[in-house]
Amino acid sequence: EEIDLELRIGPPAAGPLTRRLLLRSERILVASPGYLAGRPRLRVPSDLLAGHECLTYWMGPEEPIWRFLRDGVLEEHRIASRFAGNNGEVLRELAIAGHGIALLDDYTVREDLAAGRLHRQLPGWQATNAGFEGGIYAVWRATGLLPAKTRAFLDALVEALPRLVGPH
């Protein structure tokens, strides 16, 4: 493909690509106060499997696997979805509306957490539906030379991204 620069959530697989981390992030579990009212509190990841509705990012026909890491111990759970979508903003809106627990990038829910529209769940755990090396990456072909216009765009993006998503 003839692409000068690609932006990816999460690092690219190994290959003939150069990558640059633009913004480090983590995925976190969130739910609205309305959803949490009257439901059992999450104490450990396996609590998600009983009595909770989950809003998941659609990554294929199989049930998604959410991974949790704490003190070097990894837990993986197949999550039954109340709703699965391929748009994080839709999942965020559904979580705010009280439809379930969502696993979202921290920069997408920062304002909602501060305003009390969402509450973080299982804060002592790292969580992901992919890998734990979270962030937004710029990726380009490893040709040794990045065109000047692409370099200028990348430099502008590096400068602007922290302002766009807020302090991290």
LOTOR-991689 format. One record per residue: x, y, z of N, C-alpha, C in turn. Coordinates in nm, 3 decimals. Example, Ala and Ser with C-alpha at 12.3 -4.5 7.8 and 13.67 -1.06 7.14 Angstrom:
! residues 2
+---------+---------+---------+---------+---------+---------+---------+---------+---------+
!     n_x !     n_y !     n_z !    ca_x !    ca_y !    ca_z !     c_x !     c_y !     c_z !
+---------+---------+---------+---------+---------+---------+---------+---------+---------+
!   1.319 !  -0.569 !   0.780 !   1.230 !  -0.450 !   0.780 !   1.320 !  -0.330 !   0.780 !
!   1.285 !  -0.225 !   0.708 !   1.367 !  -0.106 !   0.714 !   1.290 !   0.003 !   0.787 !
+---------+---------+---------+---------+---------+---------+---------+---------+---------+
END
This chain:
! residues 168
+---------+---------+---------+---------+---------+---------+---------+---------+---------+
!     n_x !     n_y !     n_z !    ca_x !    ca_y !    ca_z !     c_x !     c_y !     c_z !
+---------+---------+---------+---------+---------+---------+---------+---------+---------+
!   0.083 !  -0.118 !   0.000 !   0.000 !   0.000 !   0.000 !   0.088 !   0.125 !   0.000 !
!   0.042 !   0.226 !  -0.066 !   0.116 !   0.351 !  -0.073 !   0.063 !   0.448 !   0.033 !
!   0.111 !   0.430 !   0.154 !   0.070 !   0.514 !   0.266 !   0.194 !   0.581 !   0.322 !
!   0.188 !   0.712 !   0.340 !   0.302 !   0.784 !   0.396 !   0.313 !   0.761 !   0.546 !
!   0.199 !   0.766 !   0.615 !   0.199 !   0.758 !   0.761 !   0.066 !   0.701 !   0.806 !
!   0.069 !   0.614 !   0.904 !  -0.052 !   0.555 !   0.956 !  -0.052 !   0.574 !   1.107 !
!  -0.169 !   0.601 !   1.165 !  -0.184 !   0.611 !   1.309 !  -0.252 !   0.485 !   1.359 !
!  -0.198 !   0.427 !   1.465 !  -0.253 !   0.304 !   1.520 !  -0.269 !   0.316 !   1.670 !
!  -0.376 !   0.256 !   1.719 !  -0.395 !   0.241 !   1.863 !  -0.326 !   0.109 !   1.898 !
!  -0.220 !   0.116 !   1.975 !  -0.141 !  -0.002 !   2.007 !  -0.027 !  -0.016 !   1.907 !
!   0.077 !  -0.085 !   1.948 !   0.195 !  -0.097 !   1.861 !   0.168 !  -0.192 !   1.745 !
!   0.232 !  -0.169 !   1.632 !   0.216 !  -0.260 !   1.518 !   0.292 !  -0.390 !   1.542 !
!   0.249 !  -0.492 !   1.473 !   0.323 !  -0.619 !   1.478 !   0.461 !  -0.597 !   1.417 !
!   0.553 !  -0.683 !   1.453 !   0.688 !  -0.674 !   1.397 !   0.682 !  -0.683 !   1.246 !
!   0.767 !  -0.612 !   1.180 !   0.768 !  -0.613 !   1.035 !   0.852 !  -0.499 !   0.982 !
!   0.840 !  -0.474 !   0.853 !   0.925 !  -0.370 !   0.792 !   0.868 !  -0.229 !   0.813 !
!   0.838 !  -0.197 !   0.938 !   0.779 !  -0.068 !   0.970 !   0.860 !   0.003 !   1.077 !
!   0.863 !   0.134 !   1.069 !   0.920 !   0.216 !   1.175 !   0.802 !   0.269 !   1.255 !
!   0.816 !   0.275 !   1.384 !   0.706 !   0.324 !   1.467 !   0.758 !   0.430 !   1.563 !
!   0.667 !   0.520 !   1.600 !   0.699 !   0.622 !   1.699 !   0.580 !   0.635 !   1.792 !
!   0.604 !   0.622 !   1.920 !   0.498 !   0.639 !   2.019 !   0.465 !   0.787 !   2.028 !
!   0.340 !   0.820 !   2.004 !   0.294 !   0.959 !   2.010 !   0.232 !   0.991 !   2.145 !
!   0.163 !   0.895 !   2.202 !   0.095 !   0.917 !   2.330 !   0.081 !   0.783 !   2.402 !
!   0.133 !   0.776 !   2.522 !   0.117 !   0.655 !   2.603 !  -0.022 !   0.660 !   2.667 !
!  -0.086 !   0.545 !   2.671 !  -0.219 !   0.538 !   2.732 !  -0.240 !   0.401 !   2.792 !
!  -0.347 !   0.390 !   2.866 !  -0.386 !   0.260 !   2.919 !  -0.537 !   0.244 !   2.902 !
!  -0.579 !   0.121 !   2.897 !  -0.723 !   0.094 !   2.892 !  -0.771 !   0.074 !   3.035 !
!  -0.890 !   0.127 !   3.060 !  -0.946 !   0.114 !   3.194 !  -1.093 !   0.074 !   3.185 !
!  -1.139 !   0.005 !   3.287 !  -1.281 !  -0.031 !   3.298 !  -1.356 !   0.086 !   3.359 !
!  -1.470 !   0.120 !   3.298 !  -1.551 !   0.231 !   3.348 !  -1.699 !   0.193 !   3.345 !
!  -1.774 !   0.255 !   3.436 !  -1.919 !   0.238 !   3.439 !  -1.979 !   0.363 !   3.502 !
!  -2.104 !   0.389 !   3.469 !  -2.173 !   0.506 !   3.523 !  -2.226 !   0.478 !   3.663 !
!  -2.247 !   0.584 !   3.741 !  -2.308 !   0.566 !   3.874 !  -2.443 !   0.497 !   3.864 !
!  -2.521 !   0.529 !   3.761 !  -2.652 !   0.466 !   3.745 !  -2.641 !   0.316 !   3.722 !
!  -2.546 !   0.275 !   3.643 !  -2.526 !   0.131 !   3.620 !  -2.481 !   0.062 !   3.748 !
!  -2.392 !   0.125 !   3.823 !  -2.335 !   0.063 !   3.942 !  -2.434 !   0.051 !   4.057 !
!  -2.535 !   0.137 !   4.060 !  -2.633 !   0.136 !   4.169 !  -2.705 !   0.002 !   4.173 !
!  -2.700 !  -0.062 !   4.288 !  -2.772 !  -0.187 !   4.307 !  -2.705 !  -0.309 !   4.247 !
!  -2.585 !  -0.296 !   4.194 !  -2.513 !  -0.411 !   4.140 !  -2.395 !  -0.443 !   4.231 !
!  -2.354 !  -0.569 !   4.232 !  -2.239 !  -0.604 !   4.317 !  -2.113 !  -0.531 !   4.272 !
!  -2.034 !  -0.489 !   4.369 !  -1.908 !  -0.419 !   4.342 !  -1.807 !  -0.516 !   4.283 !
!  -1.731 !  -0.469 !   4.184 !  -1.624 !  -0.550 !   4.128 !  -1.506 !  -0.551 !   4.224 !
!  -1.462 !  -0.669 !   4.262 !  -1.345 !  -0.682 !   4.348 !  -1.228 !  -0.744 !   4.272 !
!  -1.260 !  -0.837 !   4.183 !  -1.160 !  -0.904 !   4.100 !  -1.217 !  -0.918 !   3.959 !
!  -1.132 !  -0.937 !   3.858 !  -1.182 !  -0.944 !   3.721 !  -1.291 !  -1.049 !   3.697 !
!  -1.281 !  -1.163 !   3.762 !  -1.381 !  -1.268 !   3.739 !  -1.522 !  -1.225 !   3.783 !
!  -1.532 !  -1.120 !   3.863 !  -1.665 !  -1.069 !   3.902 !  -1.743 !  -1.018 !   3.780 !
!  -1.674 !  -0.984 !   3.672 !  -1.741 !  -0.940 !   3.551 !  -1.830 !  -1.049 !   3.491 !
!  -1.801 !  -1.174 !   3.522 !  -1.870 !  -1.286 !   3.461 !  -2.004 !  -1.316 !   3.525 !
!  -2.033 !  -1.255 !   3.638 !  -2.159 !  -1.284 !   3.708 !  -2.229 !  -1.154 !   3.746 !
!  -2.342 !  -1.129 !   3.686 !  -2.424 !  -1.015 !   3.726 !  -2.384 !  -0.882 !   3.666 !
!  -2.300 !  -0.882 !   3.563 !  -2.259 !  -0.756 !   3.502 !  -2.278 !  -0.760 !   3.350 !
!  -2.315 !  -0.646 !   3.295 !  -2.329 !  -0.628 !   3.151 !  -2.200 !  -0.562 !   3.100 !
!  -2.145 !  -0.614 !   2.991 !  -2.021 !  -0.558 !   2.938 !  -2.042 !  -0.504 !   2.797 !
!  -1.980 !  -0.392 !   2.773 !  -1.983 !  -0.324 !   2.643 !  -1.846 !  -0.341 !   2.581 !
!  -1.837 !  -0.415 !   2.472 !  -1.706 !  -0.455 !   2.422 !  -1.678 !  -0.399 !   2.283 !
!  -1.551 !  -0.388 !   2.254 !  -1.505 !  -0.347 !   2.122 !  -1.504 !  -0.471 !   2.034 !
!  -1.573 !  -0.463 !   1.921 !  -1.584 !  -0.578 !   1.831 !  -1.453 !  -0.598 !   1.757 !
!  -1.394 !  -0.717 !   1.776 !  -1.266 !  -0.747 !   1.711 !  -1.274 !  -0.878 !   1.632 !
!  -1.393 !  -0.925 !   1.606 !  -1.411 !  -1.049 !   1.532 !  -1.529 !  -1.126 !   1.586 !
!  -1.561 !  -1.240 !   1.526 !  -1.682 !  -1.312 !   1.563 !  -1.678 !  -1.383 !   1.699 !
!  -1.560 !  -1.409 !   1.753 !  -1.552 !  -1.476 !   1.883 !  -1.577 !  -1.377 !   1.996 !
!  -1.617 !  -1.431 !   2.110 !  -1.631 !  -1.345 !   2.228 !  -1.495 !  -1.281 !   2.258 !
!  -1.496 !  -1.155 !   2.294 !  -1.368 !  -1.089 !   2.324 !  -1.305 !  -1.145 !   2.451 !
!  -1.175 !  -1.135 !   2.456 !  -1.101 !  -1.173 !   2.576 !  -1.045 !  -1.046 !   2.637 !
!  -1.080 !  -1.023 !   2.763 !  -1.023 !  -0.912 !   2.837 !  -0.912 !  -0.969 !   2.925 !
!  -0.798 !  -0.902 !   2.924 !  -0.682 !  -0.947 !   3.000 !  -0.657 !  -0.850 !   3.115 !
!  -0.622 !  -0.906 !   3.229 !  -0.598 !  -0.827 !   3.350 !  -0.466 !  -0.868 !   3.410 !
!  -0.387 !  -0.770 !   3.451 !  -0.254 !  -0.796 !   3.506 !  -0.240 !  -0.723 !   3.638 !
!  -0.193 !  -0.797 !   3.739 !  -0.169 !  -0.738 !   3.870 !  -0.059 !  -0.818 !   3.939 !
!   0.042 !  -0.747 !   3.985 !   0.154 !  -0.812 !   4.056 !   0.212 !  -0.929 !   3.977 !
!   0.222 !  -0.912 !   3.845 !   0.281 !  -1.014 !   3.760 !   0.192 !  -1.132 !   3.729 !
!   0.069 !  -1.131 !   3.778 !  -0.025 !  -1.241 !   3.754 !  -0.125 !  -1.197 !   3.647 !
!  -0.136 !  -1.278 !   3.542 !  -0.226 !  -1.248 !   3.430 !  -0.353 !  -1.331 !   3.442 !
!  -0.467 !  -1.264 !   3.427 !  -0.597 !  -1.332 !   3.418 !  -0.657 !  -1.297 !   3.283 !
!  -0.715 !  -1.396 !   3.218 !  -0.785 !  -1.373 !   3.092 !  -0.927 !  -1.427 !   3.105 !
!  -1.023 !  -1.347 !   3.058 !  -1.163 !  -1.387 !   3.067 !  -1.234 !  -1.359 !   2.936 !
!  -1.308 !  -1.460 !   2.887 !  -1.396 !  -1.438 !   2.773 !  -1.516 !  -1.360 !   2.823 !
!  -1.546 !  -1.251 !   2.757 !  -1.650 !  -1.160 !   2.803 !  -1.772 !  -1.168 !   2.711 !
!  -1.886 !  -1.202 !   2.769 !  -2.011 !  -1.200 !   2.695 !  -2.054 !  -1.054 !   2.682 !
!  -2.083 !  -1.011 !   2.561 !  -2.113 !  -0.871 !   2.536 !  -2.264 !  -0.846 !   2.542 !
!  -2.301 !  -0.742 !   2.613 !  -2.438 !  -0.692 !   2.600 !  -2.450 !  -0.619 !   2.468 !
!  -2.341 !  -0.548 !   2.434 !  -2.332 !  -0.476 !   2.307 !  -2.186 !  -0.477 !   2.265 !
!  -2.164 !  -0.503 !   2.138 !  -2.028 !  -0.496 !   2.082 !  -2.031 !  -0.398 !   1.965 !
!  -1.934 !  -0.310 !   1.961 !  -1.926 !  -0.213 !   1.853 !  -1.782 !  -0.186 !   1.816 !
!  -1.763 !  -0.123 !   1.702 !  -1.627 !  -0.092 !   1.659 !  -1.597 !   0.056 !   1.668 !
!  -1.667 !   0.125 !   1.759 !  -1.647 !   0.268 !   1.777 !  -1.643 !   0.297 !   1.927 !
!  -1.526 !   0.339 !   1.974 !  -1.509 !   0.366 !   2.116 !  -1.601 !   0.475 !   2.168 !
!  -1.633 !   0.573 !   2.085 !  -1.722 !   0.681 !   2.127 !  -1.863 !   0.628 !   2.155 !
!  -1.909 !   0.534 !   2.074 !  -2.039 !   0.472 !   2.098 !  -2.037 !   0.394 !   2.229 !
!  -1.931 !   0.319 !   2.252 !  -1.919 !   0.244 !   2.378 !  -1.916 !   0.338 !   2.498 !
!  -1.847 !   0.449 !   2.484 !  -1.841 !   0.550 !   2.591 !  -1.980 !   0.605 !   2.620 !
!  -2.054 !   0.641 !   2.517 !  -2.189 !   0.695 !   2.535 !  -2.282 !   0.592 !   2.600 !
!  -2.271 !   0.466 !   2.559 !  -2.352 !   0.361 !   2.619 !  -2.318 !   0.342 !   2.767 !
!  -2.188 !   0.350 !   2.799 !  -2.147 !   0.339 !   2.939 !  -2.204 !   0.455 !   3.021 !
!  -2.195 !   0.577 !   2.970 !  -2.248 !   0.693 !   3.040 !  -2.399 !   0.679 !   3.062 !
!  -2.467 !   0.621 !   2.962 !  -2.613 !   0.603 !   2.971 !  -2.653 !   0.488 !   3.064 !
!  -2.555 !   0.417 !   3.120 !  -2.587 !   0.314 !   3.219 !  -2.610 !   0.175 !   3.164 !
!  -2.563 !   0.147 !   3.043 !  -2.589 !   0.018 !   2.980 !  -2.487 !  -0.090 !   3.014 !
!  -2.379 !  -0.055 !   3.085 !  -2.283 !  -0.158 !   3.121 !  -2.145 !  -0.102 !   3.150 !
!  -2.052 !  -0.196 !   3.162 !  -1.912 !  -0.165 !   3.190 !  -1.835 !  -0.172 !   3.059 !
!  -1.754 !  -0.070 !   3.033 !  -1.676 !  -0.064 !   2.910 !  -1.527 !  -0.059 !   2.941 !
!  -1.448 !  -0.112 !   2.851 !  -1.302 !  -0.108 !   2.859 !  -1.255 !  -0.009 !   2.752 !
!  -1.212 !   0.110 !   2.797 !  -1.182 !   0.219 !   2.705 !  -1.046 !   0.281 !   2.734 !
!  -0.991 !   0.350 !   2.636 !  -0.864 !   0.420 !   2.656 !  -0.885 !   0.537 !   2.752 !
!  -0.788 !   0.554 !   2.841 !  -0.800 !   0.656 !   2.946 !  -0.824 !   0.796 !   2.893 !
!  -0.760 !   0.832 !   2.782 !  -0.775 !   0.968 !   2.731 !  -0.916 !   0.993 !   2.677 !
!  -0.991 !   0.888 !   2.643 !  -1.127 !   0.907 !   2.592 !  -1.229 !   0.929 !   2.702 !
!  -1.195 !   0.892 !   2.825 !  -1.292 !   0.903 !   2.936 !  -1.243 !   0.996 !   3.048 !
!  -1.129 !   1.061 !   3.029 !  -1.071 !   1.146 !   3.133 !  -1.171 !   1.250 !   3.185 !
!  -1.236 !   1.322 !   3.095 !  -1.331 !   1.426 !   3.136 !  -1.453 !   1.365 !   3.205 !
!  -1.498 !   1.249 !   3.158 !  -1.614 !   1.183 !   3.220 !  -1.582 !   1.136 !   3.361 !
!  -1.461 !   1.090 !   3.383 !  -1.420 !   1.050 !   3.518 !  -1.415 !   1.171 !   3.610 !
!  -1.356 !   1.280 !   3.562 !  -1.345 !   1.402 !   3.643 !  -1.483 !   1.460 !   3.676 !
!  -1.577 !   1.449 !   3.583 !  -1.711 !   1.504 !   3.603 !  -1.803 !   1.410 !   3.679 !
!  -1.758 !   1.287 !   3.706 !  -1.841 !   1.191 !   3.778 !  -1.941 !   1.116 !   3.692 !
!  -1.936 !   1.134 !   3.560 !  -2.027 !   1.060 !   3.472 !  -1.989 !   0.913 !   3.462 !
!  -1.861 !   0.885 !   3.482 !  -1.811 !   0.748 !   3.484 !  -1.722 !   0.729 !   3.605 !
!  -1.715 !   0.604 !   3.653 !  -1.626 !   0.568 !   3.764 !  -1.538 !   0.453 !   3.719 !
!  -1.410 !   0.463 !   3.756 !  -1.316 !   0.357 !   3.721 !  -1.343 !   0.234 !   3.806 !
!  -1.332 !   0.118 !   3.743 !  -1.349 !  -0.009 !   3.810 !  -1.217 !  -0.086 !   3.812 !
!  -1.196 !  -0.163 !   3.916 !  -1.073 !  -0.242 !   3.933 !  -0.946 !  -0.159 !   3.912 !
!  -0.933 !  -0.048 !   3.986 !  -0.819 !   0.042 !   3.963 !  -0.683 !  -0.020 !   3.992 !
!  -0.675 !  -0.127 !   4.068 !  -0.546 !  -0.190 !   4.097 !  -0.498 !  -0.284 !   3.988 !
!  -0.576 !  -0.297 !   3.882 !  -0.543 !  -0.390 !   3.774 !  -0.514 !  -0.315 !   3.645 !
!  -0.416 !  -0.364 !   3.568 !  -0.402 !  -0.321 !   3.429 !  -0.502 !  -0.404 !   3.351 !
!  -0.566 !  -0.344 !   3.251 !  -0.666 !  -0.415 !   3.172 !  -0.648 !  -0.384 !   3.025 !
!  -0.679 !  -0.483 !   2.941 !  -0.670 !  -0.462 !   2.797 !  -0.754 !  -0.566 !   2.724 !
!  -0.789 !  -0.535 !   2.601 !  -0.850 !  -0.634 !   2.513 !  -0.751 !  -0.673 !   2.403 !
!  -0.630 !  -0.625 !   2.415 !  -0.524 !  -0.654 !   2.319 !  -0.395 !  -0.678 !   2.398 !
!  -0.295 !  -0.590 !   2.380 !  -0.170 !  -0.600 !   2.455 !  -0.161 !  -0.489 !   2.558 !
!  -0.067 !  -0.502 !   2.648 !  -0.053 !  -0.403 !   2.755 !   0.034 !  -0.284 !   2.716 !
!   0.092 !  -0.287 !   2.597 !   0.176 !  -0.177 !   2.550 !   0.085 !  -0.075 !   2.481 !
!   0.012 !   0.002 !   2.561 !  -0.089 !   0.091 !   2.507 !  -0.035 !   0.223 !   2.460 !
!  -0.106 !   0.282 !   2.366 !  -0.070 !   0.413 !   2.318 !  -0.114 !   0.435 !   2.176 !
!  -0.088 !   0.554 !   2.128 !  -0.112 !   0.589 !   1.989 !   0.023 !   0.597 !   1.921 !
!   0.037 !   0.526 !   1.811 !   0.164 !   0.517 !   1.739 !   0.150 !   0.571 !   1.598 !
!   0.255 !   0.636 !   1.551 !   0.270 !   0.668 !   1.411 !   0.357 !   0.557 !   1.351 !
!   0.317 !   0.510 !   1.233 !   0.387 !   0.398 !   1.169 !   0.412 !   0.435 !   1.023 !
!   0.531 !   0.403 !   0.974 !   0.563 !   0.426 !   0.834 !   0.663 !   0.321 !   0.787 !
!   0.676 !   0.310 !   0.657 !   0.769 !   0.212 !   0.599 !   0.912 !   0.243 !   0.642 !
!   0.985 !   0.138 !   0.671 !   1.124 !   0.151 !   0.713 !   1.213 !   0.160 !   0.589 !
!   1.205 !   0.273 !   0.520 !   1.284 !   0.292 !   0.398 !   1.411 !   0.371 !   0.422 !
!   1.424 !   0.423 !   0.543 !   1.542 !   0.502 !   0.575 !   1.524 !   0.650 !   0.551 !
!   1.425 !   0.688 !   0.472 !   1.404 !   0.829 !   0.443 !   1.255 !   0.860 !   0.457 !
!   1.225 !   0.956 !   0.540 !   1.087 !   1.001 !   0.557 !   1.072 !   1.130 !   0.479 !
!   0.978 !   1.138 !   0.384 !   0.962 !   1.261 !   0.306 !   0.942 !   1.383 !   0.397 !
!   0.990 !   1.498 !   0.353 !   0.985 !   1.621 !   0.433 !   0.843 !   1.657 !   0.475 !
!   0.746 !   1.642 !   0.384 !   0.607 !   1.675 !   0.418 !   0.554 !   1.581 !   0.526 !
!   0.594 !   1.455 !   0.520 !   0.549 !   1.358 !   0.621 !   0.616 !   1.388 !   0.754 !
!   0.744 !   1.421 !   0.752 !   0.816 !   1.458 !   0.874 !   0.753 !   1.581 !   0.938 !
!   0.716 !   1.681 !   0.857 !   0.652 !   1.802 !   0.910 !   0.518 !   1.769 !   0.974 !
!   0.440 !   1.682 !   0.909 !   0.311 !   1.642 !   0.965 !   0.332 !   1.567 !   1.096 !
!   0.427 !   1.475 !   1.099 !   0.455 !   1.398 !   1.220 !   0.499 !   1.490 !   1.334 !
!   0.586 !   1.584 !   1.307 !   0.631 !   1.678 !   1.410 !   0.514 !   1.762 !   1.463 !
!   0.425 !   1.807 !   1.374 !   0.308 !   1.884 !   1.416 !   0.215 !   1.799 !   1.501 !
!   0.200 !   1.673 !   1.465 !   0.115 !   1.580 !   1.541 !   0.171 !   1.556 !   1.680 !
!   0.301 !   1.536 !   1.689 !   0.366 !   1.515 !   1.818 !   0.343 !   1.635 !   1.910 !
!   0.346 !   1.754 !   1.854 !   0.325 !   1.876 !   1.932 !   0.178 !   1.894 !   1.969 !
!   0.087 !   1.863 !   1.879 !  -0.056 !   1.891 !   1.900 !  -0.129 !   1.785 !   1.981 !
!  -0.090 !   1.660 !   1.970 !  -0.168 !   1.550 !   2.032 !  -0.187 !   1.567 !   2.182 !
!  -0.083 !   1.602 !   2.258 !  -0.106 !   1.620 !   2.403 !  -0.210 !   1.729 !   2.434 !
!  -0.214 !   1.833 !   2.353 !  -0.316 !   1.938 !   2.375 !  -0.456 !   1.887 !   2.342 !
!  -0.464 !   1.801 !   2.241 !  -0.594 !   1.751 !   2.197 !  -0.656 !   1.654 !   2.296 !
!  -0.575 !   1.572 !   2.361 !  -0.629 !   1.471 !   2.452 !  -0.614 !   1.507 !   2.599 !
!  -0.546 !   1.617 !   2.627 !  -0.531 !   1.661 !   2.765 !  -0.406 !   1.606 !   2.828 !
!  -0.379 !   1.650 !   2.951 !  -0.256 !   1.607 !   3.020 !  -0.256 !   1.458 !   3.044 !
!  -0.137 !   1.401 !   3.038 !  -0.127 !   1.257 !   3.061 !  -0.017 !   1.225 !   3.157 !
+---------+---------+---------+---------+---------+---------+---------+---------+---------+
END
